[in-house]
Amino acid sequence: MSPRTRTDAARSLARSLQRFAPLLRQQRGLLATSALSLAADVALRLVEPWPLKFVVDHVLDPRRLRPSDPMAWLDPRLVVPAAALAVVAIAVARGAAAYGSAVGLSIAGTRVITDVRAALFAHLQRLSLTFHATAGSGDLIVRVIADVNLLKDVMVSALFPLAGNLVLLVAMLLVMSAMQWQLGLVAAAVVPALALSTVRLGRRIREGARAQRKREGSLARRTAESIGGIRTVRALGLEGAFGEAFRVQNTRSHGDGARVARLEARLERTVDVLVAIATAGVLWMGAGLVAQQAMSAGDLIVFLAYLKNAFKPVRDFAKYASRLAKAAAAAERVVDLLDTAPDVVDAPGAVAAPPLSGRVRFEDVRFAYVPGHPVLDGVDLDVAPGQLVAIVGPSGAGKSTIVSLLARFHDVTGGRVLVDGLDVRDLTVASLRRQITCLVQDTVLFATSVRENIAYGAPGVSDAAIADAARRAGAHGFIEHLPQGYATIVGERGATLSAGQRQRVALARAAVRQTPFLVLDEPTTGLDEEHARLVRGALREVSRGRTTLVVTHDLALAMDADIVLVVDGGRVVEVGPPAELRTAGGRFAALSGARGRRSRSQDREAVDAVAR
C-alpha cells in the first residue's frame, strides 16, 4: 500500500468524522460514559489471568516461589478461595463494563444515524430538479437507508472498540515486557507483520466495499426503474430484457461481495497464523526460562493468557477494520451527497414574502442549465393579477423553464423575475412557494387516501373544504363512486385511478390551497378528448381570480387564456390575446390552422411541425 493510498484512506475517514463531529458532540455525555466503561473492560482484561498465576505459584508449585517474591507471604489455604472469588468478581465486573459500553455506543450510534438520515433527507428535498433527474432514485434510497446505517460503524460501534483493542494490545505488551522483556520482544515481533497485513488488506477491503456499495446503488436504481415503469415494461414485452439487465447487475454485486468476503477471511486467517507463531515462540522460550527458574510457571501462564487475550483484539481488529473499511466507503457516498450544494438557496438578507396579489413580471430573463448553452434568451413578460397566460411553442423551446423560474426551482442567470414588484431572489424560497401552486406534467398522487392527497395542498383543511375543492375541480362525482369515497387508497403514484381522474384530484389539491399563483405544465397531455374537456372546464373554475401560467400544446386550452405567449428557441416570438393572435397571421395563427386540420390528440405534433 503506497503512502499516498494510506493518506487518501485516512483523509477519507477524517473527512467523514469531521463532517459529523457536531452530531457526535451532541452525544458526548453518552460517549464519555461508554468510553469509561470500555476503559474499565480493558483494565479488567489485564488483571483477568492473575488469579490463576497465584494459584499455580502459591498452591500448585510453591517450591519454586522465591523469597524475594512480594506475594511469598500469602497463605496457600487462602489463595484458592480468594482466587476463585476474584475470577467471579472480575467476570461480573467485565460483564457490566462490556454491557455498559456496548449499550451506550449502540444508543449513541443510533441517535447519530437518525440525525444524519433526517439531515440527508431534508438535504435531498433542497437539491435541484436537475440533480434528481440525473441521480437515480434507487441509488439515493440506498444512500439514505443502507449507507447511513453503516455510518454507525465509522463513528461509534466499530471505531471505539477498535481503539479499545489497540489500547489493550499495547498495555498487554508493556506488562509482558515488564515481567520478562525477552518474551515481550518475542510477542511483539509479529506486530509489524500484523500491522502491514491489516493496512494492506484493509485498503483492498475498503476499495472492494466501495465498488460493492456503488453496484448496490445501481441495482436499486434498476429495480426502482423497472417497478416504477411496470406498465410500460409489460406493454413493450421488456420483462426479459429488464430481467437480464437485473441479473447482470446482481451477479456483479455478488462478485464484489464475494471478493470482499475472501479478503476479510484472508485477513482473519493471516492474524491467526501470526498469533500462532507468537504463541509458539513464547511457549518455547518461556518453558526454558521456567526450567532455568528465571521465571515462575505462573508468569508463563500469564504470558500465554495475555497472548491469547492480546491477540484476540488483533483478530477483532481485523474484523473491525473490515467493518470500518466498508463503512468508510458508505460514509464517502453520504458525505458526497451532503456536500452537493443546492442550486437555489436563500440569499443573505432574504425576507419572507408578504401576501401577494399575483402580478408577475419577467425582465430580460436569461437562463442556461449548462453555461454557454442558453435555454432562455431575453424573455419579457408582464402579467396582471388574475390573468390566465397560456405558454405555447414547440418541444424544447423553454416553456417549462419559464414557469419553473417563477417558483424558483432554478434561478435566472440574467435579468429578473418579479412578483408584485419584488425580485423573487430577495424572498425566502419557502415563503414564496407557499403562495404558488404548481401542477407538474407528471401528476403524482401519494399512496394514501383521496382525502389526504387533496389535503396535502393545505394541511389541516376541513372535509367540507376538501369536498368543495373537489367539486370545483370536477372530481367530486367520480370520488363519490369510489369504493370508500374520499377514504379510498389510490395506490402508489395514484395507480388505481385513470390519468384524467389523477389530474382532477391534482386540480382539487390546487384549488384547496387558494394561492395567488397557479402554475400548470401540460395539464391535458396524455388525456383523451373527453377527459381533456373535463380538465379544461375544471381549470377554468380553479384558476378564477388567480394568476395562472399554463404550459400547453392543447390549443383549445390556449384559446381560453387571456394572454398567449408563443415561445421558440428560448425567445418570445409572439404575445397577446389569443383571438388577436389567431387573426394576425403569425406563428399562433399557423398553430391554430394546424389545430383545425388535426385532432386534439395531435396538437403536439402540429406545434412541432409548424415550428419546423
WOSULFEN-V996627 format. One record per residue. N is the residue number from 0. RES is the residue in three letters. PSI is psi in whole degrees, -180 to 180 (NA if undefined). D_FIRST is the distance of its C-alpha to the first C-alpha in Angstrom with 1 decimal. Layout:
[[N | RES | PSI | D_FIRST] [N | RES | PSI | D_FIRST]]
This chain:
[[0 | MET | 125 | 0.0] [1 | SER | 156 | 3.8] [2 | PRO | -35 | 6.6] [3 | ARG | -41 | 8.3] [4 | THR | -42 | 6.4] [5 | ARG | -41 | 6.8] [6 | THR | -43 | 10.2] [7 | ASP | -42 | 11.0] [8 | ALA | -46 | 10.6] [9 | ALA | -40 | 12.6] [10 | ARG | -38 | 15.0] [11 | SER | -45 | 15.6] [12 | LEU | -43 | 16.6] [13 | ALA | -38 | 18.6] [14 | ARG | -42 | 20.3] [15 | SER | -45 | 21.4] [16 | LEU | -40 | 22.7] [17 | GLN | -38 | 24.5] [18 | ARG | -34 | 26.0] [19 | PHE | 12 | 27.6] [20 | ALA | -41 | 28.3] [21 | PRO | -37 | 32.1] [22 | LEU | -37 | 32.3] [23 | LEU | -38 | 30.7] [24 | ARG | -30 | 33.1] [25 | GLN | -23 | 36.0] [26 | GLN | 21 | 35.0] [27 | ARG | -34 | 34.5] [28 | GLY | -48 | 37.5] [29 | LEU | -40 | 36.3] [30 | LEU | -38 | 32.7] [31 | ALA | -43 | 34.2] [32 | THR | -43 | 36.4] [33 | SER | -39 | 33.5] [34 | ALA | -40 | 31.4] [35 | LEU | -42 | 34.4] [36 | SER | -39 | 34.9] [37 | LEU | -40 | 31.3] [38 | ALA | -40 | 31.8] [39 | ALA | -40 | 35.1] [40 | ASP | -42 | 33.4] [41 | VAL | -45 | 30.9] [42 | ALA | -41 | 33.9] [43 | LEU | -33 | 35.9] [44 | ARG | -27 | 33.2] [45 | LEU | -38 | 33.3] [46 | VAL | -4 | 37.1] [47 | GLU | -43 | 37.2] [48 | PRO | -7 | 37.5] [49 | TRP | -35 | 40.0] [50 | PRO | -38 | 43.2] [51 | LEU | -38 | 42.5] [52 | LYS | -45 | 42.1] [53 | PHE | -38 | 45.6] [54 | VAL | -46 | 47.2] [55 | VAL | -48 | 45.9] [56 | ASP | -35 | 46.8] [57 | HIS | -18 | 50.1] [58 | VAL | -51 | 51.5] [59 | LEU | -32 | 50.2] [60 | ASP | 60 | 49.9] [61 | PRO | -17 | 51.8] [62 | ARG | -29 | 52.9] [63 | ARG | -5 | 49.5] [64 | LEU | 123 | 49.6] [65 | ARG | 144 | 50.0] [66 | PRO | -28 | 52.7] [67 | SER | -9 | 50.2] [68 | ASP | 128 | 48.1] [69 | PRO | -16 | 48.6] [70 | MET | 15 | 49.2] [71 | ALA | -24 | 51.7] [72 | TRP | -11 | 54.6] [73 | LEU | 137 | 53.5] [74 | ASP | 121 | 56.1] [75 | PRO | -30 | 54.6] [76 | ARG | -22 | 56.8] [77 | LEU | -19 | 55.1] [78 | VAL | -45 | 51.5] [79 | VAL | -54 | 51.2] [80 | PRO | -36 | 52.5] [81 | ALA | -41 | 50.6] [82 | ALA | -41 | 47.3] [83 | ALA | -45 | 48.1] [84 | LEU | -39 | 48.7] [85 | ALA | -40 | 45.6] [86 | VAL | -46 | 43.5] [87 | VAL | -46 | 45.1] [88 | ALA | -43 | 44.8] [89 | ILE | -42 | 41.1] [90 | ALA | -44 | 40.5] [91 | VAL | -46 | 42.6] [92 | ALA | -41 | 41.0] [93 | ARG | -41 | 37.5] [94 | GLY | -43 | 38.5] [95 | ALA | -43 | 39.9] [96 | ALA | -44 | 36.9] [97 | ALA | -40 | 34.4] [98 | TYR | -48 | 36.8] [99 | GLY | -41 | 37.1] [100 | SER | -48 | 33.4] [101 | ALA | -46 | 32.7] [102 | VAL | -45 | 35.6] [103 | GLY | -45 | 35.1] [104 | LEU | -39 | 31.4] [105 | SER | -45 | 32.5] [106 | ILE | -46 | 35.3] [107 | ALA | -44 | 33.4] [108 | GLY | -41 | 30.6] [109 | THR | -41 | 33.3] [110 | ARG | -42 | 35.1] [111 | VAL | -48 | 32.1] [112 | ILE | -27 | 31.2] [113 | THR | -43 | 34.9] [114 | ASP | -40 | 35.0] [115 | VAL | -45 | 31.9] [116 | ARG | -41 | 33.3] [117 | ALA | -43 | 36.7] [118 | ALA | -39 | 35.1] [119 | LEU | -42 | 33.1] [120 | PHE | -45 | 36.3] [121 | ALA | -38 | 38.4] [122 | HIS | -40 | 35.9] [123 | LEU | -35 | 36.1] [124 | GLN | -24 | 39.8] [125 | ARG | -15 | 39.6] [126 | LEU | 157 | 37.3] [127 | SER | 159 | 39.2] [128 | LEU | -32 | 40.8] [129 | THR | -42 | 38.9] [130 | PHE | -49 | 35.6] [131 | HIS | -29 | 37.1] [132 | ALA | -25 | 38.4] [133 | THR | -17 | 35.0] [134 | ALA | -38 | 32.6] [135 | GLY | 116 | 33.9] [136 | SER | -36 | 35.5] [137 | GLY | -45 | 33.6] [138 | ASP | -39 | 30.2] [139 | LEU | -39 | 31.6] [140 | ILE | -42 | 33.1] [141 | VAL | -41 | 29.8] [142 | ARG | -43 | 28.3] [143 | VAL | -37 | 31.4] [144 | ILE | -66 | 31.7] [145 | ALA | -48 | 28.5] [146 | ASP | -39 | 25.7] [147 | VAL | -37 | 27.8] [148 | ASN | -40 | 28.2] [149 | LEU | -21 | 24.5] [150 | LEU | -29 | 24.5] [151 | LYS | -36 | 26.3] [152 | ASP | -42 | 23.2] [153 | VAL | -44 | 21.3] [154 | MET | -29 | 24.2] [155 | VAL | -73 | 26.1] [156 | SER | -22 | 26.1] [157 | ALA | -35 | 22.5] [158 | LEU | -46 | 21.6] [159 | PHE | -50 | 24.7] [160 | PRO | -35 | 24.6] [161 | LEU | -44 | 20.9] [162 | ALA | -41 | 22.0] [163 | GLY | -40 | 25.0] [164 | ASN | -39 | 23.2] [165 | LEU | -43 | 21.1] [166 | VAL | -43 | 24.4] [167 | LEU | -44 | 26.1] [168 | LEU | -48 | 23.5] [169 | VAL | -43 | 23.9] [170 | ALA | -43 | 27.7] [171 | MET | -39 | 28.2] [172 | LEU | -38 | 26.4] [173 | LEU | -43 | 28.6] [174 | VAL | -44 | 31.7] [175 | MET | -41 | 31.0] [176 | SER | -37 | 30.5] [177 | ALA | -35 | 33.8] [178 | MET | -43 | 35.6] [179 | GLN | 99 | 34.4] [180 | TRP | -31 | 31.8] [181 | GLN | -46 | 31.4] [182 | LEU | -33 | 30.5] [183 | GLY | -40 | 28.3] [184 | LEU | -40 | 26.2] [185 | VAL | -45 | 26.1] [186 | ALA | -39 | 24.9] [187 | ALA | -14 | 22.2] [188 | ALA | -28 | 20.9] [189 | VAL | -8 | 18.8] [190 | VAL | -45 | 17.2] [191 | PRO | -41 | 14.2] [192 | ALA | -39 | 13.5] [193 | LEU | -45 | 14.1] [194 | ALA | -43 | 11.8] [195 | LEU | -45 | 8.8] [196 | SER | -43 | 9.9] [197 | THR | -44 | 10.6] [198 | VAL | -46 | 7.5] [199 | ARG | -51 | 5.5] [200 | LEU | -33 | 8.8] [201 | GLY | -39 | 9.8] [202 | ARG | -41 | 7.6] [203 | ARG | -36 | 9.1] [204 | ILE | -42 | 12.3] [205 | ARG | -44 | 12.4] [206 | GLU | -42 | 12.1] [207 | GLY | -39 | 14.7] [208 | ALA | -38 | 16.8] [209 | ARG | -43 | 17.0] [210 | ALA | -39 | 18.2] [211 | GLN | -43 | 20.6] [212 | ARG | -42 | 22.0] [213 | LYS | -40 | 22.7] [214 | ARG | -40 | 24.3] [215 | GLU | -34 | 26.4] [216 | GLY | -42 | 27.6] [217 | SER | -38 | 28.7] [218 | LEU | -43 | 30.4] [219 | ALA | -38 | 32.2] [220 | ARG | -43 | 33.3] [221 | ARG | -42 | 34.7] [222 | THR | -47 | 36.5] [223 | ALA | -39 | 38.0] [224 | GLU | -42 | 39.1] [225 | SER | -46 | 40.8] [226 | ILE | -42 | 42.5] [227 | GLY | -30 | 43.6] [228 | GLY | 33 | 45.1] [229 | ILE | -34 | 46.5] [230 | ARG | -46 | 50.0] [231 | THR | -40 | 48.8] [232 | VAL | -46 | 46.5] [233 | ARG | -40 | 49.6] [234 | ALA | -35 | 52.0] [235 | LEU | 3 | 50.1] [236 | GLY | 39 | 49.2] [237 | LEU | 10 | 45.5] [238 | GLU | -43 | 44.7] [239 | GLY | -45 | 43.4] [240 | ALA | -45 | 41.2] [241 | PHE | -37 | 39.7] [242 | GLY | -40 | 39.3] [243 | GLU | -41 | 37.4] [244 | ALA | -40 | 35.2] [245 | PHE | -42 | 34.5] [246 | ARG | -42 | 33.9] [247 | VAL | -47 | 31.3] [248 | GLN | -41 | 29.4] [249 | ASN | -41 | 29.9] [250 | THR | -41 | 28.6] [251 | ARG | -39 | 25.4] [252 | SER | -41 | 24.9] [253 | HIS | -41 | 25.5] [254 | GLY | -42 | 23.0] [255 | ASP | -43 | 20.3] [256 | GLY | -40 | 21.5] [257 | ALA | -39 | 21.6] [258 | ARG | -42 | 18.0] [259 | VAL | -42 | 17.0] [260 | ALA | -40 | 19.6] [261 | ARG | -41 | 18.4] [262 | LEU | -40 | 14.8] [263 | GLU | -46 | 16.7] [264 | ALA | -39 | 19.0] [265 | ARG | -41 | 16.4] [266 | LEU | -45 | 14.9] [267 | GLU | -42 | 18.4] [268 | ARG | -34 | 19.6] [269 | THR | -43 | 16.9] [270 | VAL | -43 | 18.1] [271 | ASP | -45 | 21.6] [272 | VAL | -45 | 21.3] [273 | LEU | -38 | 19.8] [274 | VAL | -41 | 22.6] [275 | ALA | -40 | 25.1] [276 | ILE | -45 | 24.2] [277 | ALA | -41 | 24.6] [278 | THR | -43 | 27.9] [279 | ALA | -43 | 29.2] [280 | GLY | -44 | 28.7] [281 | VAL | -41 | 30.4] [282 | LEU | -45 | 33.2] [283 | TRP | -55 | 33.9] [284 | MET | -38 | 34.0] [285 | GLY | -40 | 35.5] [286 | ALA | -40 | 38.4] [287 | GLY | -40 | 39.2] [288 | LEU | -37 | 39.4] [289 | VAL | -42 | 41.6] [290 | ALA | -33 | 43.8] [291 | GLN | 3 | 44.1] [292 | GLN | 27 | 44.9] [293 | ALA | -16 | 42.1] [294 | MET | 160 | 41.1] [295 | SER | 162 | 42.7] [296 | ALA | -35 | 42.0] [297 | GLY | -38 | 41.4] [298 | ASP | -41 | 38.7] [299 | LEU | -40 | 37.0] [300 | ILE | -41 | 37.4] [301 | VAL | -42 | 35.8] [302 | PHE | -49 | 32.8] [303 | LEU | -39 | 32.4] [304 | ALA | -41 | 32.9] [305 | TYR | -40 | 30.3] [306 | LEU | -45 | 27.8] [307 | LYS | -47 | 28.6] [308 | ASN | -31 | 28.5] [309 | ALA | -38 | 25.7] [310 | PHE | -7 | 23.3] [311 | LYS | -44 | 24.7] [312 | PRO | -31 | 23.0] [313 | VAL | -41 | 19.7] [314 | ARG | -45 | 20.6] [315 | ASP | -36 | 21.6] [316 | PHE | -42 | 18.3] [317 | ALA | -43 | 16.6] [318 | LYS | -47 | 19.3] [319 | TYR | -35 | 19.1] [320 | ALA | -39 | 15.4] [321 | SER | -47 | 15.9] [322 | ARG | -40 | 18.9] [323 | LEU | -37 | 17.3] [324 | ALA | -46 | 14.5] [325 | LYS | -39 | 17.5] [326 | ALA | -37 | 19.6] [327 | ALA | -38 | 17.2] [328 | ALA | -42 | 17.3] [329 | ALA | -39 | 21.1] [330 | ALA | -38 | 21.4] [331 | GLU | -42 | 20.0] [332 | ARG | -39 | 22.7] [333 | VAL | -46 | 25.4] [334 | VAL | -41 | 24.6] [335 | ASP | -40 | 24.6] [336 | LEU | -43 | 28.0] [337 | LEU | -29 | 29.3] [338 | ASP | -5 | 28.3] [339 | THR | 117 | 30.3] [340 | ALA | 137 | 33.4] [341 | PRO | 146 | 36.8] [342 | ASP | -32 | 38.9] [343 | VAL | 120 | 42.0] [344 | VAL | 162 | 42.2] [345 | ASP | 131 | 45.1] [346 | ALA | 153 | 45.9] [347 | PRO | 129 | 46.4] [348 | GLY | 6 | 50.0] [349 | ALA | 145 | 50.4] [350 | VAL | 160 | 53.4] [351 | ALA | 140 | 54.5] [352 | ALA | 133 | 56.7] [353 | PRO | 171 | 60.3] [354 | PRO | 125 | 62.4] [355 | LEU | 149 | 62.5] [356 | SER | -25 | 65.5] [357 | GLY | 9 | 63.7] [358 | ARG | 137 | 64.0] [359 | VAL | 137 | 61.2] [360 | ARG | 127 | 60.8] [361 | PHE | 127 | 58.2] [362 | GLU | 106 | 58.5] [363 | ASP | 49 | 57.0] [364 | VAL | 131 | 53.9] [365 | ARG | 147 | 50.9] [366 | PHE | 144 | 47.7] [367 | ALA | 130 | 44.6] [368 | TYR | -37 | 41.7] [369 | VAL | 127 | 39.8] [370 | PRO | 135 | 40.7] [371 | GLY | -5 | 43.1] [372 | HIS | 80 | 44.3] [373 | PRO | 139 | 47.2] [374 | VAL | -37 | 48.4] [375 | LEU | 140 | 51.4] [376 | ASP | 96 | 53.2] [377 | GLY | 44 | 56.0] [378 | VAL | 128 | 57.2] [379 | ASP | 139 | 60.2] [380 | LEU | 139 | 61.8] [381 | ASP | 117 | 64.3] [382 | VAL | 127 | 65.0] [383 | ALA | 156 | 67.7] [384 | PRO | 135 | 67.4] [385 | GLY | -4 | 68.2] [386 | GLN | 150 | 67.8] [387 | LEU | 118 | 66.2] [388 | VAL | 123 | 64.2] [389 | ALA | 129 | 63.2] [390 | ILE | 115 | 60.3] [391 | VAL | 165 | 60.6] [392 | GLY | 173 | 59.1] [393 | PRO | 162 | 57.0] [394 | SER | 138 | 53.6] [395 | GLY | 10 | 50.9] [396 | ALA | -18 | 53.5] [397 | GLY | 14 | 51.9] [398 | LYS | -51 | 54.3] [399 | SER | -31 | 51.7] [400 | THR | -38 | 49.9] [401 | ILE | -50 | 53.1] [402 | VAL | -28 | 53.6] [403 | SER | -27 | 50.0] [404 | LEU | -29 | 50.4] [405 | LEU | -43 | 53.3] [406 | ALA | 6 | 51.3] [407 | ARG | 40 | 48.3] [408 | PHE | -25 | 45.9] [409 | HIS | 160 | 45.0] [410 | ASP | 145 | 46.2] [411 | VAL | 151 | 48.1] [412 | THR | -7 | 46.6] [413 | GLY | 153 | 50.1] [414 | GLY | -165 | 53.5] [415 | ARG | 149 | 54.4] [416 | VAL | 123 | 55.1] [417 | LEU | 140 | 57.8] [418 | VAL | 123 | 59.3] [419 | ASP | 37 | 62.6] [420 | GLY | 0 | 61.9] [421 | LEU | 133 | 58.5] [422 | ASP | 128 | 55.3] [423 | VAL | -24 | 53.1] [424 | ARG | -15 | 50.1] [425 | ASP | -1 | 52.1] [426 | LEU | 150 | 52.3] [427 | THR | 143 | 49.8] [428 | VAL | -46 | 48.4] [429 | ALA | -43 | 49.4] [430 | SER | -33 | 53.0] [431 | LEU | -48 | 53.4] [432 | ARG | -23 | 52.2] [433 | ARG | -19 | 54.5] [434 | GLN | 13 | 57.4] [435 | ILE | 131 | 56.2] [436 | THR | 125 | 56.2] [437 | CYS | 132 | 54.1] [438 | LEU | 112 | 54.5] [439 | VAL | 167 | 51.8] [440 | GLN | -42 | 52.4] [441 | ASP | 89 | 50.4] [442 | THR | 128 | 52.4] [443 | VAL | 121 | 50.4] [444 | LEU | 150 | 52.1] [445 | PHE | 160 | 50.3] [446 | ALA | 65 | 50.6] [447 | THR | -166 | 53.3] [448 | SER | 162 | 57.1] [449 | VAL | -42 | 59.0] [450 | ARG | -48 | 60.3] [451 | GLU | -34 | 56.8] [452 | ASN | -40 | 55.7] [453 | ILE | -40 | 58.6] [454 | ALA | -18 | 58.2] [455 | TYR | -26 | 54.6] [456 | GLY | -27 | 56.4] [457 | ALA | 84 | 58.1] [458 | PRO | 137 | 56.8] [459 | GLY | 1 | 59.8] [460 | VAL | 151 | 62.3] [461 | SER | 160 | 65.4] [462 | ASP | -36 | 66.2] [463 | ALA | -41 | 69.2] [464 | ALA | -35 | 67.2] [465 | ILE | -46 | 64.8] [466 | ALA | -40 | 67.7] [467 | ASP | -42 | 69.3] [468 | ALA | -39 | 66.2] [469 | ALA | -39 | 66.0] [470 | ARG | -44 | 69.7] [471 | ARG | -31 | 69.0] [472 | ALA | 2 | 66.1] [473 | GLY | 26 | 68.3] [474 | ALA | -15 | 66.1] [475 | HIS | -41 | 68.4] [476 | GLY | -52 | 70.4] [477 | PHE | -30 | 67.6] [478 | ILE | -41 | 65.8] [479 | GLU | -26 | 69.0] [480 | HIS | 0 | 69.0] [481 | LEU | 158 | 65.5] [482 | PRO | -43 | 65.4] [483 | GLN | 26 | 64.9] [484 | GLY | -131 | 65.7] [485 | TYR | -14 | 63.6] [486 | ALA | 1 | 61.7] [487 | THR | 131 | 60.5] [488 | ILE | 128 | 56.7] [489 | VAL | -3 | 55.7] [490 | GLY | 169 | 52.4] [491 | GLU | 130 | 49.0] [492 | ARG | 23 | 49.7] [493 | GLY | 34 | 53.4] [494 | ALA | -23 | 53.2] [495 | THR | -5 | 56.5] [496 | LEU | 157 | 58.4] [497 | SER | 168 | 59.4] [498 | ALA | -42 | 58.0] [499 | GLY | -39 | 61.3] [500 | GLN | -42 | 61.4] [501 | ARG | -42 | 57.8] [502 | GLN | -37 | 58.8] [503 | ARG | -33 | 61.9] [504 | VAL | -39 | 60.1] [505 | ALA | -38 | 57.7] [506 | LEU | -36 | 60.8] [507 | ALA | -39 | 62.1] [508 | ARG | -40 | 58.9] [509 | ALA | -39 | 59.5] [510 | ALA | -37 | 63.2] [511 | VAL | -20 | 62.6] [512 | ARG | -35 | 60.4] [513 | GLN | 47 | 63.2] [514 | THR | 158 | 61.1] [515 | PRO | -19 | 62.7] [516 | PHE | 140 | 60.3] [517 | LEU | 126 | 59.6] [518 | VAL | 127 | 57.1] [519 | LEU | 140 | 57.0] [520 | ASP | 107 | 54.9] [521 | GLU | 60 | 56.8] [522 | PRO | -18 | 58.6] [523 | THR | 4 | 60.6] [524 | THR | 134 | 58.0] [525 | GLY | 2 | 57.9] [526 | LEU | 148 | 61.2] [527 | ASP | 173 | 64.4] [528 | GLU | -40 | 67.5] [529 | GLU | -48 | 68.9] [530 | HIS | -36 | 65.8] [531 | ALA | -40 | 65.2] [532 | ARG | -42 | 68.8] [533 | LEU | -41 | 68.3] [534 | VAL | -40 | 65.1] [535 | ARG | -42 | 67.0] [536 | GLY | -42 | 69.8] [537 | ALA | -38 | 67.5] [538 | LEU | -40 | 65.7] [539 | ARG | -38 | 69.0] [540 | GLU | -45 | 69.8] [541 | VAL | -33 | 66.4] [542 | SER | -6 | 66.1] [543 | ARG | 126 | 69.6] [544 | GLY | 7 | 69.5] [545 | ARG | 142 | 65.8] [546 | THR | 120 | 64.1] [547 | THR | 126 | 62.5] [548 | LEU | 122 | 60.2] [549 | VAL | 122 | 59.8] [550 | VAL | 128 | 57.8] [551 | THR | 150 | 59.6] [552 | HIS | -3 | 60.5] [553 | ASP | 102 | 63.5] [554 | LEU | -23 | 66.4] [555 | ALA | -39 | 68.8] [556 | LEU | -38 | 66.6] [557 | ALA | -34 | 66.5] [558 | MET | -20 | 70.3] [559 | ASP | -8 | 70.5] [560 | ALA | 159 | 68.6] [561 | ASP | -38 | 70.2] [562 | ILE | 140 | 68.0] [563 | VAL | 132 | 66.0] [564 | LEU | 115 | 63.1] [565 | VAL | 121 | 62.3] [566 | VAL | 137 | 58.8] [567 | ASP | 130 | 57.5] [568 | GLY | 30 | 54.5] [569 | GLY | 7 | 53.6] [570 | ARG | 153 | 57.1] [571 | VAL | 116 | 60.3] [572 | VAL | -21 | 62.8] [573 | GLU | 148 | 65.6] [574 | VAL | 138 | 66.5] [575 | GLY | 178 | 69.7] [576 | PRO | 143 | 71.7] [577 | PRO | -38 | 71.3] [578 | ALA | -41 | 75.0] [579 | GLU | -44 | 75.1] [580 | LEU | -33 | 72.0] [581 | ARG | -30 | 73.4] [582 | THR | 0 | 76.5] [583 | ALA | -10 | 74.9] [584 | GLY | 17 | 73.9] [585 | GLY | -153 | 70.3] [586 | ARG | -45 | 66.9] [587 | PHE | -35 | 67.8] [588 | ALA | -40 | 71.1] [589 | ALA | -40 | 69.4] [590 | LEU | -43 | 67.1] [591 | SER | -38 | 70.2] [592 | GLY | -41 | 72.0] [593 | ALA | -36 | 69.1] [594 | ARG | -37 | 69.2] [595 | GLY | -24 | 72.8] [596 | ARG | -6 | 72.1] [597 | ARG | 160 | 69.2] [598 | SER | 161 | 68.6] [599 | ARG | -32 | 66.6] [600 | SER | -12 | 63.8] [601 | GLN | 12 | 63.4] [602 | ASP | -43 | 63.3] [603 | ARG | -45 | 59.6] [604 | GLU | -35 | 60.3] [605 | ALA | -46 | 63.4] [606 | VAL | -45 | 61.7] [607 | ASP | -36 | 59.0] [608 | ALA | -43 | 61.6] [609 | VAL | -39 | 63.7] [610 | ALA | -36 | 60.6] [611 | ARG | NA | 60.0]]
